[in-house]
Amino acid sequence: MSTFEELGVNEPLRKAIAELGFEMPMPVQEKVIPHLLTGDNDVVALAQTGTGKTAAFGLPVIQRIDVENHTPQALILSPTRELCLQIAGDLADFSKYISGLTVLPVYGGSSIESQIRGLKRGVQIIVATPGRLIDLINRGVVNLSDVHTVILDEADEMLNMGFLDSINDILEHVPEERKMLMFSATMPSDIAKIAKRYMKNYEEFVIGTRNEGSQNVRHVYYMVNARDKYLALKRIADYNPNIYAIIFCRTRRDTQEIADKLIADGYNADALHGDLSQQQRDMVMKKFRDRVTRLLVATDVAARGLDVDDLTHVINFGLPDDSAVYTHRSGRTGRAGKTGISVAIIHSREKGKMREIEKRIGKSFERKEVPSAELIIEKQLYSLADKLEKVEVDDEAMSKYLPGVVKKLGWLSGEDIIKRILSLEFNRLLDYYRDAPKIDVIDEKPRKEKGGKRNGEPRDESDKDRRTAGKGMARLYINLGKRDGFFAGNLIELLNKNVDGHRVDVGRIDLLPSYSLFDVKKSDSRKLVEALTGADFAGKRVYCEVAEPGKDYGRASARKAREKVSGDFDNFGSFKKKNKGGRRSRK
């Protein structure tokens, strides 16, 4: 591996980045820095967020600036004002020991008059969002005729945001003899068109694998009913006491609603979306960077400029329609050589999207069960015990107050004190999760095909008969299935609603289109059949019975439900005769 000195980075820059903690170049820096300093060709670099891109283009750009010339010599375009400010701040840090160099961020949502004054004072590097730069060009207050380097950062995101025409317009105002570099996480056709139109014999660098997410990221998913997604989100947060995460939502409305719920439930959360003013956005991001906020609920566009290296999780509150967006999201964790987790909370109809994403990133999602109440409480207790063990004690300060406290609590044993400390911290959590139901959705078995196979795979011998109960359990049939909008969470709700004063332990659940089968303790089976039969689910009368091995419930379910749910066979028989007679009379 090369050093920054071997890559050609000069001493003032090396001194500044050493103070920032840069030790050895990252792969993208090894490839891009020498090319921008000495190479002739333009560059398209495909690299994910968090791979060290800003230093890769920022260091050589700064080194090529003539500080005696106070006109713009380098132009860096970014999709959002947040990313614009982030880049400008990084360049200012890199150029700490280079006197006379000025970097100016220009972006919407801030005073254009102050930006015009900054341009008139003279700047060498402009970092801009396309819309604001076009406005300044049209006002005739920015001159790009001396620009020798153009950088398009997050180029694919700029295209997604509709900036293609603006980019084309801006590049028409830049000299033809310039060096140009595009950074992009993906290579859509419009990026290729820009490269062919505006770049000379460009060279393509791929950092990692084309269109692939970070190798340091685990991809996991939880499958629940749509209405249980928020409950799953809370359980995931509670199971990870040190969580520091961005939660991505599709819409501004969802973003604000989920953030409001989290705040109301006592989490350190906040929302980031396009309806906030610039002052509000800056405050939200500062709190998140300072870790005052631990959960940031955001839309994709609003989070583009939020550059945070230590995220433990990225949580997808549902999957995006475009798999490239997922790649951007997941790339925000597992950065700078650290590991991270990308979580997807999905319902069964999103499995197709998940498979598309798996093909794109070349990795499989790992199915996880939503953490149970027992696991969450255990994890939280151990986390608190770990904090108690590691807390720093100021003996001198405590000595003043300790005798009185010891006198007050001296009658308690050490174990009693520990119990009380834990209870003080966790009574709310214990109350909340007491008797909390399992909310995972159990997948329906694949459809059987000709030749005794399911979806082309050999039949699983352990699944020959869904009517077979587990050891010590009874298998119950219920005339509700997926076509009725009935899933595992609905079964638990139905049991809780109709079985009074008795906790029901539910085992394996098989959800099919027109009916469902589930395991309960043998001792509970008759009681549950009586409790559920005749109950109501979304306007449909429920029928339940102990499942008979070998019985074809797919054909019998509708008939059984009609004949038995009323419990009045005589009336049902007379009803049949009356209808039969009515049909004869109509004839």
C-alpha positions, -999 to 999 in steps of 0.1 A, spaced: 0 0 0 13 35 -9 16 64 15 1 99 8 36 111 1 42 84 -25 9 94 -41 22 129 -46 4 148 -19 24 178 -7 36 184 28 11 211 39 -18 188 30 -2 158 46 3 177 78 -34 187 79 -48 153 71 -25 137 97 -41 159 123 -75 147 111 -64 111 117 -56 101 81 -28 75 82 -28 54 50 -47 61 18 -80 42 12 -84 23 -22 -103 51 -39 -77 76 -28 -48 54 -41 -65 53 -76 -78 88 -79 -52 111 -63 -23 104 -86 -45 104 -117 -59 139 -108 -24 152 -101 -6 139 -132 -30 119 -155 -43 132 -188 -77 114 -189 -109 122 -172 -122 98 -146 -155 81 -137 -152 65 -103 -178 41 -91 -177 40 -53 -201 38 -24 -207 64 3 -181 63 30 -151 51 9 -131 83 13 -142 101 -19 -139 136 -6 -102 133 2 -97 114 -31 -107 145 -51 -103 172 -25 -65 168 -19 -54 169 -56 -79 197 -63 -65 219 -35 -29 210 -46 -36 222 -82 -50 256 -71 -30 288 -78 -36 308 -46 -24 340 -63 -54 338 -87 -86 347 -69 -110 335 -96 -128 301 -95 -105 273 -106 -123 242 -94 -160 235 -94 -176 207 -73 -213 199 -78 -233 180 -52 -270 171 -51 -279 186 -17 -270 216 4 -261 193 33 -235 175 12 -224 208 -3 -216 221 32 -200 188 42 -176 189 13 -167 226 18 -160 220 54 -137 190 46 -118 210 20 -113 238 46 -99 213 70 -76 198 43 -63 233 34 -56 244 70 -19 251 62 -24 267 28 -28 304 32 -47 324 6 -70 296 -5 -108 302 -3 -136 277 -6 -172 289 -10 -203 267 -7 -233 280 -27 -267 264 -22 -304 271 -20 -320 280 13 -294 305 23 -290 342 14 -280 345 -22 -267 381 -15 -241 368 10 -230 342 -16 -227 370 -42 -205 390 -19 -183 360 -13 -178 355 -50 -169 392 -55 -143 390 -28 -127 362 -48 -127 324 -44 -107 296 -59 -130 266 -52 -168 266 -55 -189 238 -40 -224 242 -53 -258 226 -57 -269 228 -94 -300 250 -89 -283 278 -70 -253 278 -93 -276 282 -124 -292 311 -106 -258 328 -100 -248 322 -136 -280 337 -149 -274 368 -127 -239 371 -143 -221 371 -109 -201 339 -113 -174 334 -140 -163 298 -147 -139 306 -175 -108 298 -154 -121 265 -141 -96 237 -148 -112 209 -127 -149 199 -124 -161 173 -99 -196 158 -100 -201 141 -66 -231 117 -61 -238 121 -98 -264 94 -100 -283 111 -71 -282 144 -89 -299 127 -119 -325 111 -96 -333 145 -83 -339 159 -119 -307 179 -123 -296 166 -157 -306 197 -176 -289 219 -150 -257 199 -152 -257 201 -190 -262 239 -187 -234 244 -162 -209 223 -182 -216 245 -212 -201 275 -192 -169 256 -183 -138 256 -206 -135 226 -228 -99 222 -217 -105 210 -181 -101 179 -161 -134 163 -151 -142 136 -126 -176 120 -117 -182 100 -86 -213 77 -86 -224 47 -66 -240 33 -98 -236 37 -135 -271 44 -151 -274 53 -188 -276 90 -182 -243 90 -164 -227 73 -193 -243 99 -217 -227 127 -196 -194 110 -197 -194 105 -235 -206 141 -241 -183 160 -218 -154 138 -209 -122 131 -229 -111 94 -231 -123 89 -196 -110 61 -174 -133 42 -152 -123 32 -117 -144 7 -98 -139 6 -60 -151 -28 -49 -176 -44 -73 -198 -24 -97 -232 -15 -81 -224 -35 -50 -229 -24 -14 -203 -22 13 -186 -55 21 -187 -46 58 -225 -45 60 -248 -74 71 -282 -73 55 -311 -87 76 -348 -85 74 -378 -89 97 -412 -99 82 -443 -86 100 -478 -73 91 -478 -38 78 -496 -25 109 -469 -41 132 -439 -24 115 -437 3 142 -438 -23 170 -410 -42 152 -390 -10 149 -393 -3 187 -383 -39 195 -352 -36 173 -342 -3 190 -348 -18 225 -328 -49 216 -298 -27 207 -292 -4 237 -263 14 220 -281 19 187 -271 49 166 -292 47 134 -309 64 105 -344 51 98 -354 56 62 -390 62 52 -405 68 18 -425 100 24 -422 131 45 -455 124 62 -443 89 73 -410 103 85 -426 129 107 -453 105 121 -428 78 130 -404 103 146 -433 118 166 -443 83 178 -407 75 189 -404 108 208 -437 102 225 -426 67 235 -394 81 251 -367 76 224 -341 101 215 -354 106 180 -359 133 154 -371 138 119 -353 151 88 -372 159 57 -378 186 31 -406 204 50 -381 217 75 -364 251 72 -327 252 68 -322 264 104 -343 234 116 -324 210 94 -291 223 107 -302 219 143 -315 183 137 -283 173 120 -261 189 147 -280 170 174 -276 138 155 -239 142 149 -234 150 186 -254 119 194 -280 138 214 -303 122 189 -298 84 185 -325 77 160 -329 99 130 -360 93 108 -353 106 74 -363 107 37 -336 96 12 -331 131 -3 -329 149 31 -302 125 44 -279 127 13 -255 152 29 -255 137 64 -220 122 66 -217 101 98 -191 74 101 -202 55 132 -237 44 125 -245 10 140 -276 5 119 -294 17 88 -331 7 91 -354 6 61 -390 11 72 -401 -7 41 -380 -12 10 -375 15 -17 -389 9 -52 -354 14 -67 -328 -10 -56 -301 16 -62 -317 37 -34 -312 7 -10 -275 6 -20 -272 42 -11 -289 37 23 -270 6 33 -237 23 23 -241 47 52 -231 21 77 -201 -2 77 -178 27 68 -142 34 74 -134 -3 79 -161 -8 105 -190 -32 104 -226 -22 102 -261 -37 98 -287 -28 73 -322 -38 85 -353 -41 64 -387 -42 81 -410 -56 55 -443 -73 49 -448 -104 26 -456 -83 -5 -422 -67 -4 -403 -100 -8 -400 -94 -46 -382 -61 -40 -359 -78 -16 -349 -105 -42 -341 -77 -67 -319 -60 -42 -301 -93 -34 -293 -97 -71 -280 -61 -72 -257 -62 -42 -246 -98 -46 -256 -107 -11 -285 -125 6 -307 -110 33 -307 -129 66 -341 -136 80 -343 -127 117 -371 -131 142 -383 -99 159 -367 -99 193 -389 -113 220 -397 -95 253 -374 -119 272 -344 -112 249 -350 -75 250 -352 -73 287 -321 -95 291 -301 -74 267 -311 -41 284 -303 -55 319 -268 -67 307 -262 -33 291 -270 -15 323 -248 -39 343 -220 -32 319 -224 6 324 -224 2 362 -193 -19 360 -174 6 339 -186 39 354 -158 61 367 -162 68 404 -149 100 419 -140 88 454 -131 122 467 -164 138 457 -185 108 468 -169 106 502 -188 137 513 -222 120 507 -215 83 510 -218 79 548 -254 93 548 -264 71 519 -248 40 535 -266 47 567 -299 50 548 -294 18 528 -272 -2 551 -300 -26 560 -302 -38 523 -279 -65 510 -258 -60 479 -282 -82 459 -312 -62 471 -296 -29 460 -288 -43 426 -325 -55 422 -337 -21 432 -314 -3 408 -325 -25 379 -362 -22 389 -359 16 390 -345 15 355 -366 -12 339 -401 -12 355 -415 6 325 -399 -18 301 -410 -48 321 -446 -35 322 -446 -27 285 -433 -61 273 -453 -82 298 -473 -108 277 -461 -91 245 -472 -112 215 -450 -126 188 -455 -104 157 -434 -122 130 -453 -133 99 -448 -170 90 -443 -175 53 -467 -196 34 -451 -228 21 -442 -227 -16 -469 -239 -40 -467 -275 -51 -459 -282 -87 -461 -313 -109 -438 -341 -101 -441 -338 -63 -419 -308 -61 -424 -273 -48 -412 -245 -71 -388 -269 -88 -372 -281 -55 -376 -316 -39 -404 -318 -14 -393 -312 22 -400 -345 40 -406 -327 73 -435 -309 57 -454 -339 43 -484 -333 66 -492 -298 79 -519 -314 101 -492 -331 123 -487 -313 156 -455 -310 175 -447 -331 206 -471 -324 234 -491 -301 212 -525 -302 194 -530 -289 158 -559 -266 154 -577 -257 121 -593 -222 117 -613 -211 86 -592 -179 81 -563 -175 57 -543 -149 39 -571 -141 15 -590 -129 45 -561 -107 55 -554 -131 84 -517 -134 95 -499 -145 127 -504 -112 145 -542 -115 138 -543 -150 153 -526 -137 185 -551 -108 187 -580 -132 182 -568 -154 210 -562 -125 234 -596 -111 226 -616 -143 230 -597 -163 257 -602 -146 291 -578 -150 320 -556 -175 304 -523 -172 286 -521 -192 254 -488 -206 242 -489 -208 204 -464 -230 185 -459 -235 148 -483 -215 125 -490 -224 89 -509 -196 70 -526 -207 38 -548 -188 14 -582 -200 27 -574 -214 62 -547 -217 88 -533 -244 111 -515 -237 144 -501 -256 174 -513 -251 210 -508 -272 242 -530 -303 241 -546 -293 275 -557 -260 259 -570 -273 226 -607 -279 235 -610 -247 254 -596 -227 224 -619 -245 199 -649 -234 220 -636 -199 225 -628 -192 188 -658 -209 171 -685 -183 165 -661 -154 170 -659 -125 145 -629 -115 124 -635 -86 100 -671 -95 96 -665 -132 90 -677 -159 115 -649 -181 128 -649 -219 128 -622 -238 147 -616 -275 152 -588 -299 162 -571 -308 128 -574 -343 116 -542 -357 100 -546 -364 63 -577 -343 59 -579 -320 28 -589 -288 45 -584 -268 13 -617 -284 -1 -635 -289 32 -629 -255 48 -657 -235 32 -683 -262 37 -673 -268 74 -675 -231 81 -710 -229 67 -723 -260 84 -709 -257 118 -702 -221 127 -738 -214 137 -740 -244 159 -777 -248 149 -779 -278 125 -817 -281 125 -822 -245 115 -795 -249 89 -812 -280 75 -846 -262 72 -828 -233 55 -815 -256 29 -849 -271 22 -865 -237 20 -840 -226 -5 -844 -258 -24 -881 -253 -25 -877 -217 -36 -856 -228 -65 -883 -252 -77 -909 -226 -74 -889 -201 -95 -885 -228 -121 
